[in-house]
Protein backbone atom coordinates (compact mmCIF):
# COMPACT_ATOMS: atom_id res chain seq x y z
CA UNK A 1 0.00 0.00 0.00
CA UNK A 2 1.67 3.20 -1.14
CA UNK A 3 0.96 6.45 0.62
CA UNK A 4 1.63 8.64 -2.39
CA UNK A 5 -1.42 9.71 -4.34
CA UNK A 6 -1.61 9.42 -8.10
CA UNK A 7 -3.95 12.38 -8.43
CA UNK A 8 -4.83 15.05 -5.87
CA UNK A 9 -7.10 18.05 -6.14
CA UNK A 10 -7.56 20.79 -3.57
CA UNK A 11 -10.22 23.47 -3.22
CA UNK A 12 -11.61 23.15 -6.73
CA UNK A 13 -14.23 25.76 -7.49
CA UNK A 14 -16.01 26.57 -10.72
CA UNK A 15 -19.18 28.48 -11.51
CA UNK A 16 -21.24 28.68 -14.67
CA UNK A 17 -22.41 32.27 -14.31
CA UNK A 18 -24.37 32.38 -11.07
CA UNK A 19 -24.55 28.59 -10.89
CA UNK A 20 -21.89 26.95 -8.71
CA UNK A 21 -20.78 23.69 -10.36
CA UNK A 22 -17.90 22.97 -7.96
CA UNK A 23 -17.44 24.40 -4.48
CA UNK A 24 -14.22 23.70 -2.55
CA UNK A 25 -13.88 20.12 -3.79
CA UNK A 26 -10.93 18.00 -2.60
CA UNK A 27 -10.13 14.67 -4.26
CA UNK A 28 -7.38 12.09 -3.66
CA UNK A 29 -6.80 9.02 -5.77
CA UNK A 30 -4.22 6.31 -5.15
CA UNK A 31 -2.70 3.95 -7.74
CA UNK A 32 -4.99 1.07 -8.67
CA UNK A 33 -7.96 2.57 -6.86
CA UNK A 34 -11.50 2.92 -8.20
CA UNK A 35 -13.24 6.07 -7.04
CA UNK A 36 -16.89 6.63 -7.88
CA UNK A 37 -18.45 10.09 -8.04
CA UNK A 38 -22.22 9.89 -7.60
CA UNK A 39 -25.02 12.44 -7.44
CA UNK A 40 -28.05 13.45 -9.46
CA UNK A 41 -27.92 15.29 -12.78
CA UNK A 42 -26.54 18.77 -12.31
CA UNK A 43 -24.67 17.90 -9.11
CA UNK A 44 -21.35 18.75 -10.73
CA UNK A 45 -19.93 15.27 -11.15
CA UNK A 46 -19.16 15.51 -14.88
CA UNK A 47 -17.71 19.00 -14.33
CA UNK A 48 -15.46 17.49 -11.66
CA UNK A 49 -14.31 14.78 -14.08
CA UNK A 50 -13.51 17.36 -16.74
CA UNK A 51 -11.57 19.53 -14.29
CA UNK A 52 -9.62 16.56 -12.86
CA UNK A 53 -8.64 15.45 -16.35
CA UNK A 54 -7.52 18.93 -17.37
CA UNK A 55 -10.23 19.33 -20.00
CA UNK A 56 -11.83 22.24 -18.15
CA UNK A 57 -10.02 24.89 -16.08
CA UNK A 58 -11.36 25.62 -12.57
CA UNK A 59 -11.90 29.18 -11.31
CA UNK A 60 -9.82 28.28 -8.26
CA UNK A 61 -7.93 25.31 -6.86
CA UNK A 62 -5.37 22.92 -8.32
CA UNK A 63 -5.05 19.36 -9.62
CA UNK A 64 -1.76 17.49 -9.20
CA UNK A 65 -0.72 14.36 -11.07
CA UNK A 66 2.25 12.22 -10.05
CA UNK A 67 4.07 10.75 -13.07
CA UNK A 68 5.74 7.29 -13.04
CA UNK A 69 9.03 8.90 -11.98
CA UNK A 70 7.38 10.43 -8.92
CA UNK A 71 7.34 14.02 -10.22
CA UNK A 72 4.24 16.10 -9.51
CA UNK A 73 2.60 18.07 -12.31
CA UNK A 74 0.10 20.87 -11.89
CA UNK A 75 -2.40 19.67 -14.49
CA UNK A 76 -3.81 23.11 -15.24
CA UNK A 77 -0.40 24.75 -15.50
CA UNK A 78 0.96 22.19 -17.98
CA UNK A 79 1.63 23.31 -21.54
CA UNK A 80 -1.14 22.04 -23.85
CA UNK A 81 1.14 19.63 -25.79
CA UNK A 82 2.30 17.99 -22.52
CA UNK A 83 -1.30 17.53 -21.43
CA UNK A 84 -2.20 16.02 -24.81
CA UNK A 85 0.72 13.61 -24.48
CA UNK A 86 -0.53 12.63 -21.03
CA UNK A 87 -4.01 11.94 -22.44
CA UNK A 88 -2.49 9.79 -25.17
CA UNK A 89 -0.25 7.73 -22.88
CA UNK A 90 -0.66 7.64 -19.07
CA UNK A 91 -4.32 8.62 -19.10
CA UNK A 92 -7.48 7.42 -20.78
CA UNK A 93 -11.01 8.78 -21.03
CA UNK A 94 -14.10 6.63 -21.52
CA UNK A 95 -17.15 8.63 -22.61
CA UNK A 96 -20.78 7.73 -22.14
CA UNK A 97 -21.20 7.97 -25.90
CA UNK A 98 -18.41 5.92 -27.51
CA UNK A 99 -18.82 7.93 -30.73
CA UNK A 100 -17.13 10.85 -28.96
CA UNK A 101 -13.93 8.85 -28.68
CA UNK A 102 -14.04 6.47 -31.63
CA UNK A 103 -13.40 7.39 -35.23
CA UNK A 104 -16.48 6.07 -36.97
CA UNK A 105 -14.91 6.04 -40.45
CA UNK A 106 -11.90 3.96 -39.34
CA UNK A 107 -12.03 0.16 -38.83
CA UNK A 108 -12.30 -1.39 -35.37
CA UNK A 109 -8.68 -2.52 -35.56
CA UNK A 110 -7.65 0.94 -36.74
CA UNK A 111 -9.38 2.53 -33.77
CA UNK A 112 -7.40 0.39 -31.36
CA UNK A 113 -4.13 0.63 -33.28
CA UNK A 114 -4.33 4.39 -33.64
CA UNK A 115 -3.59 5.01 -29.97
CA UNK A 116 -0.56 2.76 -30.18
CA UNK A 117 0.66 4.62 -33.26
CA UNK A 118 0.16 7.94 -31.45
CA UNK A 119 2.59 6.55 -28.88
CA UNK A 120 5.16 5.81 -31.54
CA UNK A 121 4.43 2.19 -32.49
CA UNK A 122 5.26 1.71 -36.17
CA UNK A 123 5.40 -2.02 -36.81
CA UNK A 124 2.15 -2.86 -38.62
CA UNK A 125 2.14 -6.55 -37.75
CA UNK A 126 2.66 -5.93 -34.07
CA UNK A 127 0.00 -3.20 -33.97
CA UNK A 128 -2.52 -5.50 -35.66
CA UNK A 129 -1.59 -8.31 -33.29
CA UNK A 130 -2.18 -6.10 -30.26
CA UNK A 131 -5.46 -4.84 -31.76
CA UNK A 132 -6.65 -8.45 -32.16
CA UNK A 133 -5.56 -9.24 -28.61
CA UNK A 134 -7.51 -6.27 -27.24
CA UNK A 135 -10.62 -6.95 -29.31
CA UNK A 136 -10.59 -10.47 -27.85
CA UNK A 137 -10.11 -9.14 -24.33
CA UNK A 138 -13.21 -6.97 -24.66
CA UNK A 139 -15.05 -9.94 -26.19
CA UNK A 140 -15.31 -8.66 -29.75
CA UNK A 141 -14.80 -11.40 -32.34
CA UNK A 142 -11.37 -10.93 -33.95
CA UNK A 143 -13.10 -11.50 -37.30
CA UNK A 144 -14.68 -8.04 -36.95
CA UNK A 145 -11.29 -6.27 -36.93
CA UNK A 146 -11.72 -4.79 -40.41
CA UNK A 147 -15.37 -3.79 -39.91
CA UNK A 148 -16.46 -0.21 -39.44
CA UNK A 149 -17.74 0.76 -35.96
CA UNK A 150 -21.07 1.88 -37.45
CA UNK A 151 -21.90 -1.80 -37.98
CA UNK A 152 -21.48 -2.44 -34.21
CA UNK A 153 -24.17 -2.47 -31.53
CA UNK A 154 -24.10 0.05 -28.65
CA UNK A 155 -22.57 -2.47 -26.27
CA UNK A 156 -19.89 -3.45 -28.81
CA UNK A 157 -19.05 0.21 -29.45
CA UNK A 158 -18.59 0.75 -25.72
CA UNK A 159 -16.30 -2.29 -25.52
CA UNK A 160 -14.36 -1.04 -28.55
CA UNK A 161 -13.90 2.31 -26.82
CA UNK A 162 -12.55 0.48 -23.76
CA UNK A 163 -10.11 -1.51 -25.91
CA UNK A 164 -8.96 1.71 -27.60
CA UNK A 165 -8.45 3.33 -24.20
CA UNK A 166 -6.67 0.47 -22.44
CA UNK A 167 -4.39 -0.67 -25.27
CA UNK A 168 -1.71 1.80 -24.18
CA UNK A 169 -1.86 0.54 -20.57
CA UNK A 170 -2.82 3.87 -18.96
CA UNK A 171 -2.32 4.31 -15.21
CA UNK A 172 -5.40 6.47 -14.82
CA UNK A 173 -8.72 6.31 -16.64
CA UNK A 174 -11.59 8.77 -16.35
CA UNK A 175 -14.99 7.25 -17.04
CA UNK A 176 -18.17 9.25 -17.59
CA UNK A 177 -21.26 7.03 -17.21
CA UNK A 178 -19.66 4.15 -19.16
CA UNK A 179 -22.76 1.96 -18.88
CA UNK A 180 -25.27 4.81 -19.01
CA UNK A 181 -26.60 4.32 -22.51
CA UNK A 182 -26.70 0.52 -22.53
CA UNK A 183 -29.43 -2.07 -22.00
CA UNK A 184 -29.38 -3.62 -18.55
CA UNK A 185 -28.34 -7.03 -19.91
CA UNK A 186 -25.37 -5.48 -21.69
CA UNK A 187 -24.50 -3.36 -18.65
CA UNK A 188 -23.76 -6.35 -16.42
CA UNK A 189 -21.36 -7.78 -18.97
CA UNK A 190 -19.57 -4.48 -19.39
CA UNK A 191 -19.31 -3.95 -15.62
CA UNK A 192 -17.74 -7.36 -15.22
CA UNK A 193 -15.34 -6.59 -18.04
CA UNK A 194 -14.31 -3.19 -16.66
CA UNK A 195 -13.86 -4.67 -13.20
CA UNK A 196 -11.64 -7.54 -14.26
CA UNK A 197 -9.50 -5.49 -16.68
CA UNK A 198 -8.96 -2.64 -14.23
CA UNK A 199 -8.06 -5.02 -11.41
CA UNK A 200 -5.71 -7.09 -13.54
CA UNK A 201 -3.92 -4.07 -15.02
CA UNK A 202 -3.96 -2.15 -11.70
CA UNK A 203 -5.48 0.95 -13.29
CA UNK A 204 -6.78 3.83 -11.17
CA UNK A 205 -10.24 5.00 -12.21
CA UNK A 206 -12.38 8.02 -11.52
CA UNK A 207 -15.87 6.86 -12.42
CA UNK A 208 -18.80 9.23 -12.74
CA UNK A 209 -22.16 7.53 -12.49
CA UNK A 210 -25.68 8.31 -11.36
CA UNK A 211 -26.23 4.58 -10.78
CA UNK A 212 -25.23 3.71 -7.22
CA UNK A 213 -25.51 -0.01 -8.05
CA UNK A 214 -22.66 0.48 -10.54
CA UNK A 215 -20.66 2.38 -7.91
CA UNK A 216 -21.21 -0.42 -5.40
CA UNK A 217 -19.95 -3.11 -7.73
CA UNK A 218 -16.92 -1.25 -9.02
CA UNK A 219 -15.64 1.35 -6.58
CA UNK A 220 -13.43 1.11 -3.51
CA UNK A 221 -14.35 4.60 -2.40
CA UNK A 222 -17.19 6.94 -3.22
CA UNK A 223 -17.78 10.68 -3.35
CA UNK A 224 -21.37 11.94 -3.09
CA UNK A 225 -22.00 15.34 -4.69
CA UNK A 226 -24.91 17.70 -4.38
CA UNK A 227 -25.07 21.16 -5.98
CA UNK A 228 -21.32 21.23 -6.60
CA UNK A 229 -20.30 20.21 -3.09
CA UNK A 230 -18.97 16.93 -1.73
CA UNK A 231 -21.54 16.09 0.95
CA UNK A 232 -20.16 12.69 1.92
CA UNK A 233 -17.17 10.54 1.09
CA UNK A 234 -15.74 7.23 2.30
CA UNK A 235 -15.65 3.49 1.84
CA UNK A 236 -18.24 2.57 -0.80
CA UNK A 237 -20.20 -0.01 1.17
CA UNK A 238 -20.14 2.13 4.32
CA UNK A 239 -21.45 5.22 2.56
CA UNK A 240 -24.20 3.24 0.79
CA UNK A 241 -25.23 1.02 3.73
CA UNK A 242 -24.86 3.60 6.51
CA UNK A 243 -25.29 6.98 4.81
CA UNK A 244 -24.85 9.92 7.18
CA UNK A 245 -25.87 12.94 5.11
CA UNK A 246 -29.57 13.61 4.39
CA UNK A 247 -28.91 13.78 0.64
CA UNK A 248 -27.05 10.43 0.61
CA UNK A 249 -29.90 8.87 2.61
CA UNK A 250 -32.34 10.17 0.00
CA UNK A 251 -30.18 8.90 -2.86
CA UNK A 252 -29.82 5.42 -1.36
CA UNK A 253 -33.47 5.08 -0.33
CA UNK A 254 -34.67 6.12 -3.78
CA UNK A 255 -33.14 3.13 -5.54
CA UNK A 256 -35.55 0.56 -6.90
CA UNK A 257 -34.63 -3.00 -6.06
CA UNK A 258 -35.32 -5.49 -8.83
CA UNK B 1 -2.46 -17.72 26.59
CA UNK B 2 -3.98 -16.91 23.23
CA UNK B 3 -3.75 -13.43 21.77
CA UNK B 4 -6.54 -10.86 21.69
CA UNK B 5 -7.42 -10.52 18.00
CA UNK B 6 -10.33 -8.12 18.29
CA UNK B 7 -11.29 -5.77 21.12
CA UNK B 8 -14.08 -3.25 21.31
CA UNK B 9 -14.29 -0.63 24.03
CA UNK B 10 -17.31 1.59 24.69
CA UNK B 11 -18.58 0.95 21.17
CA UNK B 12 -21.82 2.80 20.41
CA UNK B 13 -23.95 3.04 17.33
CA UNK B 14 -27.16 4.87 16.55
CA UNK B 15 -28.89 5.75 13.32
CA UNK B 16 -30.22 9.20 12.48
CA UNK B 17 -32.97 9.04 9.89
CA UNK B 18 -32.96 12.42 8.19
CA UNK B 19 -35.87 11.51 5.91
CA UNK B 20 -38.04 10.69 8.93
CA UNK B 21 -37.67 14.07 10.61
CA UNK B 22 -34.23 13.32 11.99
CA UNK B 23 -35.42 10.64 14.41
CA UNK B 24 -32.46 9.03 16.20
CA UNK B 25 -32.45 5.30 16.89
CA UNK B 26 -29.81 4.13 19.35
CA UNK B 27 -28.90 0.48 18.78
CA UNK B 28 -25.59 -0.26 20.50
CA UNK B 29 -24.11 1.29 23.61
CA UNK B 30 -21.01 0.57 25.69
CA UNK B 31 -20.10 -2.65 23.89
CA UNK B 32 -16.91 -4.09 25.36
CA UNK B 33 -15.80 -7.35 23.81
CA UNK B 34 -12.55 -9.32 23.72
CA UNK B 35 -12.05 -12.02 21.10
CA UNK B 36 -9.01 -14.30 21.28
CA UNK B 37 -7.40 -16.40 18.59
CA UNK B 38 -8.99 -19.83 18.27
CA UNK B 39 -12.11 -18.65 20.06
CA UNK B 40 -15.70 -18.46 18.81
CA UNK B 41 -18.13 -16.01 20.38
CA UNK B 42 -21.80 -16.27 19.44
CA UNK B 43 -23.88 -13.12 19.81
CA UNK B 44 -27.16 -13.72 21.58
CA UNK B 45 -30.29 -11.71 22.25
CA UNK B 46 -33.74 -11.28 20.75
CA UNK B 47 -34.36 -10.35 17.16
CA UNK B 48 -33.83 -6.63 16.54
CA UNK B 49 -31.46 -6.19 19.47
CA UNK B 50 -28.58 -5.16 17.19
CA UNK B 51 -26.58 -8.34 16.55
CA UNK B 52 -26.25 -7.67 12.83
CA UNK B 53 -25.58 -3.98 13.49
CA UNK B 54 -22.68 -4.99 15.74
CA UNK B 55 -21.32 -7.37 13.08
CA UNK B 56 -21.55 -4.71 10.39
CA UNK B 57 -19.89 -2.15 12.65
CA UNK B 58 -17.04 -4.58 13.34
CA UNK B 59 -16.57 -5.03 9.60
CA UNK B 60 -16.58 -1.27 8.97
CA UNK B 61 -19.72 -1.62 6.89
CA UNK B 62 -21.46 0.62 9.44
CA UNK B 63 -19.64 3.61 10.83
CA UNK B 64 -18.94 3.31 14.56
CA UNK B 65 -20.35 6.35 16.30
CA UNK B 66 -18.01 6.32 19.27
CA UNK B 67 -15.68 3.91 21.01
CA UNK B 68 -12.96 1.75 19.50
CA UNK B 69 -12.74 -1.41 17.39
CA UNK B 70 -9.19 -2.67 17.68
CA UNK B 71 -8.11 -5.50 15.42
CA UNK B 72 -4.72 -7.19 15.23
CA UNK B 73 -3.56 -6.49 11.68
CA UNK B 74 0.02 -7.30 10.65
CA UNK B 75 0.95 -7.64 14.31
CA UNK B 76 -0.40 -4.26 15.37
CA UNK B 77 -3.73 -3.16 16.80
CA UNK B 78 -5.57 -0.99 14.26
CA UNK B 79 -8.68 0.98 15.26
CA UNK B 80 -11.33 0.35 12.63
CA UNK B 81 -13.57 2.99 14.20
CA UNK B 82 -11.20 5.73 13.05
CA UNK B 83 -9.22 4.06 10.24
CA UNK B 84 -9.30 5.61 6.77
CA UNK B 85 -11.05 3.68 3.97
CA UNK B 86 -7.83 2.32 2.47
CA UNK B 87 -6.74 0.89 5.83
CA UNK B 88 -10.14 -0.76 6.31
CA UNK B 89 -9.85 -2.33 2.84
CA UNK B 90 -6.35 -3.61 3.66
CA UNK B 91 -7.63 -5.12 6.94
CA UNK B 92 -10.50 -6.82 5.08
CA UNK B 93 -8.09 -8.09 2.45
CA UNK B 94 -5.70 -9.80 4.85
CA UNK B 95 -7.16 -10.02 8.32
CA UNK B 96 -10.92 -9.69 8.57
CA UNK B 97 -13.34 -11.95 6.68
CA UNK B 98 -17.12 -11.65 6.66
CA UNK B 99 -19.88 -13.98 5.58
CA UNK B 100 -23.03 -11.92 5.18
CA UNK B 101 -26.53 -13.35 5.12
CA UNK B 102 -26.89 -12.65 1.44
CA UNK B 103 -24.55 -12.98 -1.48
CA UNK B 104 -24.01 -9.78 -3.45
CA UNK B 105 -21.84 -10.17 -6.56
CA UNK B 106 -21.37 -8.98 -10.11
CA UNK B 107 -24.27 -10.52 -12.05
CA UNK B 108 -22.42 -12.40 -14.75
CA UNK B 109 -19.48 -13.95 -12.87
CA UNK B 110 -19.43 -17.78 -12.49
CA UNK B 111 -19.63 -19.21 -8.95
CA UNK B 112 -16.08 -20.59 -9.05
CA UNK B 113 -14.67 -17.16 -9.91
CA UNK B 114 -16.76 -15.47 -7.21
CA UNK B 115 -14.91 -17.69 -4.75
CA UNK B 116 -11.53 -17.64 -6.53
CA UNK B 117 -11.50 -13.84 -6.54
CA UNK B 118 -10.11 -13.79 -2.99
CA UNK B 119 -6.91 -15.78 -3.71
CA UNK B 120 -6.36 -14.16 -7.13
CA UNK B 121 -6.64 -10.78 -5.38
CA UNK B 122 -3.70 -11.90 -3.27
CA UNK B 123 -1.61 -12.87 -6.24
CA UNK B 124 -2.47 -16.57 -6.75
CA UNK B 125 -2.58 -17.75 -10.36
CA UNK B 126 -6.05 -18.18 -11.86
CA UNK B 127 -5.60 -21.96 -12.14
CA UNK B 128 -4.44 -22.36 -8.56
CA UNK B 129 -7.21 -20.09 -7.22
CA UNK B 130 -9.87 -21.98 -9.22
CA UNK B 131 -8.55 -25.31 -7.96
CA UNK B 132 -8.85 -24.26 -4.30
CA UNK B 133 -12.26 -22.68 -4.97
CA UNK B 134 -13.49 -25.85 -6.70
CA UNK B 135 -12.40 -28.03 -3.77
CA UNK B 136 -14.18 -25.78 -1.31
CA UNK B 137 -17.39 -25.65 -3.39
CA UNK B 138 -17.37 -29.44 -3.70
CA UNK B 139 -16.88 -29.77 0.05
CA UNK B 140 -19.95 -27.58 0.51
CA UNK B 141 -21.86 -29.90 -1.83
CA UNK B 142 -22.14 -27.48 -4.73
CA UNK B 143 -22.05 -29.88 -7.69
CA UNK B 144 -19.40 -29.31 -10.33
CA UNK B 145 -22.00 -28.59 -13.03
CA UNK B 146 -22.97 -25.38 -11.16
CA UNK B 147 -19.44 -24.02 -10.74
CA UNK B 148 -19.39 -22.35 -14.14
CA UNK B 149 -22.77 -20.64 -13.66
CA UNK B 150 -23.42 -17.27 -12.03
CA UNK B 151 -24.87 -17.79 -8.51
CA UNK B 152 -27.78 -15.42 -9.18
CA UNK B 153 -29.64 -18.42 -10.62
CA UNK B 154 -28.97 -20.66 -7.58
CA UNK B 155 -31.32 -21.56 -4.73
CA UNK B 156 -31.02 -19.68 -1.43
CA UNK B 157 -29.11 -22.52 0.23
CA UNK B 158 -26.72 -22.85 -2.71
CA UNK B 159 -26.06 -19.10 -2.73
CA UNK B 160 -25.32 -19.20 0.97
CA UNK B 161 -22.80 -22.01 0.46
CA UNK B 162 -21.08 -20.02 -2.31
CA UNK B 163 -20.98 -17.14 0.15
CA UNK B 164 -19.46 -19.41 2.81
CA UNK B 165 -16.84 -20.69 0.37
CA UNK B 166 -15.96 -17.09 -0.47
CA UNK B 167 -15.71 -16.27 3.23
CA UNK B 168 -13.59 -19.28 4.20
CA UNK B 169 -11.20 -19.43 1.24
CA UNK B 170 -9.16 -16.47 2.50
CA UNK B 171 -8.21 -18.05 5.87
CA UNK B 172 -8.58 -14.64 7.50
CA UNK B 173 -7.36 -14.63 11.13
CA UNK B 174 -10.65 -13.01 12.20
CA UNK B 175 -13.96 -14.15 10.73
CA UNK B 176 -17.46 -12.70 11.14
CA UNK B 177 -20.31 -15.09 10.34
CA UNK B 178 -23.87 -13.72 10.10
CA UNK B 179 -26.28 -16.67 10.19
CA UNK B 180 -23.94 -19.03 8.33
CA UNK B 181 -26.35 -21.97 8.39
CA UNK B 182 -29.74 -20.23 8.19
CA UNK B 183 -30.98 -21.82 4.97
CA UNK B 184 -28.98 -25.06 5.02
CA UNK B 185 -30.15 -28.65 5.47
CA UNK B 186 -28.74 -30.93 8.19
CA UNK B 187 -26.02 -32.40 5.99
CA UNK B 188 -24.68 -29.02 4.94
CA UNK B 189 -24.99 -27.66 8.47
CA UNK B 190 -22.65 -30.45 9.57
CA UNK B 191 -20.13 -29.47 6.87
CA UNK B 192 -20.19 -25.85 8.00
CA UNK B 193 -19.80 -26.83 11.67
CA UNK B 194 -16.69 -28.85 10.86
CA UNK B 195 -15.28 -26.03 8.71
CA UNK B 196 -15.78 -23.60 11.60
CA UNK B 197 -14.16 -25.95 14.09
CA UNK B 198 -11.20 -26.59 11.79
CA UNK B 199 -10.72 -22.84 11.41
CA UNK B 200 -10.77 -22.44 15.20
CA UNK B 201 -8.17 -25.19 15.54
CA UNK B 202 -5.96 -23.21 13.14
CA UNK B 203 -6.29 -20.19 15.44
CA UNK B 204 -9.02 -18.28 13.62
CA UNK B 205 -11.00 -15.99 15.91
CA UNK B 206 -14.71 -16.04 15.10
CA UNK B 207 -17.78 -13.99 15.97
CA UNK B 208 -21.05 -15.51 14.81
CA UNK B 209 -24.76 -14.86 14.82
CA UNK B 210 -26.59 -18.12 14.87
CA UNK B 211 -30.16 -18.89 15.86
CA UNK B 212 -29.87 -22.65 15.44
CA UNK B 213 -29.22 -24.09 18.93
CA UNK B 214 -27.51 -27.22 17.62
CA UNK B 215 -25.01 -25.21 15.55
CA UNK B 216 -24.49 -22.73 18.36
CA UNK B 217 -23.67 -25.49 20.86
CA UNK B 218 -21.27 -27.05 18.38
CA UNK B 219 -19.22 -23.92 17.68
CA UNK B 220 -19.54 -21.46 20.59
CA UNK B 221 -16.93 -21.12 23.32
CA UNK B 222 -19.08 -18.49 24.96
CA UNK B 223 -22.08 -16.30 24.29
CA UNK B 224 -22.09 -12.52 24.25
CA UNK B 225 -25.52 -11.20 25.20
CA UNK B 226 -26.89 -7.99 23.74
CA UNK B 227 -29.73 -6.27 25.56
CA UNK B 228 -32.27 -3.87 24.05
CA UNK B 229 -31.63 -0.16 24.54
CA UNK B 230 -34.37 2.22 25.63
CA UNK B 231 -35.84 4.25 22.79
CA UNK B 232 -34.59 7.81 22.60
CA UNK B 233 -36.65 10.24 24.61
Interface residues (C-beta under 8 A of the other chain):
Chain A: X1 X30 X33 X188 X189 X191 X192 X195 X199 X216 X217 X220 X221 X234 X235 X237 X238 X241 X242 X244 X245 X246 X249 X250 X253
Chain B: X15 X16 X17 X18 X19 X56 X60 X61 X62 X63 X85 X86 X88 X89 X90 X104 X106 X107 X108 X109 X121
